[in-house]
Amino acid sequence: MFIGFSEAETFLRNCRDVVIITHQSPDGDCIGAGFGLKDILAEIGIRSRVVCSDPFPTRYDFMTCTGAGEEFEPKTVIAVDIADEKLMGRYQEIYGGKVNLCIDHHISNKNYAERTLLRGHATAACEVIYDLAKYMGVTITPHCATCLYTGIATDSGCFKYDCTTPRAHEIAAEMKRCYDINFARINRYMFDVKSLGRLKLEAKVVELLEERLDGKLAILAVTQEMMEQLGIAMEELEGFAPLTIQLENTEVGILMREREDGVFKCSFRSADSINVSAICQTLGGGGHAKAAGCQLSGDMETIKDTLTEAVRKALEE
């Protein structure tokens, strides 16, 4: 069932021994939400630990430096920034059907948890958690503020995406005023610092980008072989999807990333009015109107054709 801040506060103040689940292929928002919530729970005397099906990328060490948390048998399960249980990865086998609270901002949330605090208009899950902490009157530590700011900044593309709310800007101002967050350092490492392999891949985008549907769709496919040749890891492709909608006539851009198991993680971006969340839902995925994703298995060219047909139908509606 969907709940508000009051019910969420009551639940959090009465829960114990919490495992906080973040989604597979972790990004700045789910990591910031996970570790930010961990700090908030510590302030009210509740121990917790943060788990993820995949390793946390080293670029987020400044958030995960506090440690995932001590080992204990969890009595409470909380999911953050997870719209669908299948995004838990291997933890779905352990905690599927057992999530007590989900804190999320995806309009495609499947309402799988016992309780869901959903703010579909929010820029990031971290925005929801920040407002929840303020509602509860909990002290926000400098580390917690850093985590929550990072999640908002990364999910908003440093405050330039359509999903950026006035509240996101207000929170950023509050954090600068109250917690003296080092915005410049965070933004540099989140958006500017890249490996040599990542820069080489960006240089190849022009020759790799494939136009379809008279240029209205752009697809960029990155295979395991390419990543190996360039010496880059899957995690370094985070933030790459927006490059697919830089062409002036493109309406939908898709970044295809091949995982080690051969499954392609497909990240959609909308340049204007096309709801890519609706497209992804037809393919078993979901997300936001302007940024969504799905996962598909099979031959790369066949997958491209499947994606193209789904986008074509959306363009014709």
Buried (B, 14 or more C-beta within 10 A) or exposed (E): EEBEBEBBBEBBEEBEBBBBBBBBBBBBBBBBBBBBBBBBBBBBEBBBBBBBBBEBBEBBEBBBEBEBBEEEEBEBBBBBBBBBBBBBBEBBEEBEEEBBBBBBBBBBBBEBBBBBBBBEEBBBBBBBBBBBBEEBEBEBBBBBBBBBBBBBBBBBBBBEBBBBBEBBBEBBEBBBEEBEBBBEEBBEBBEEEBBEBBEBBEEEBEEEBBEBBEEBBBBBBBBBEBBEEBEBBBBBBBBBBBBBBEBEEBBBBBBBBBBEEEBBBBBBBBBEEBBBBBBBBEBEBBBBBBBBBBBBEEEBEEBBEBBBEBBBEBBEE
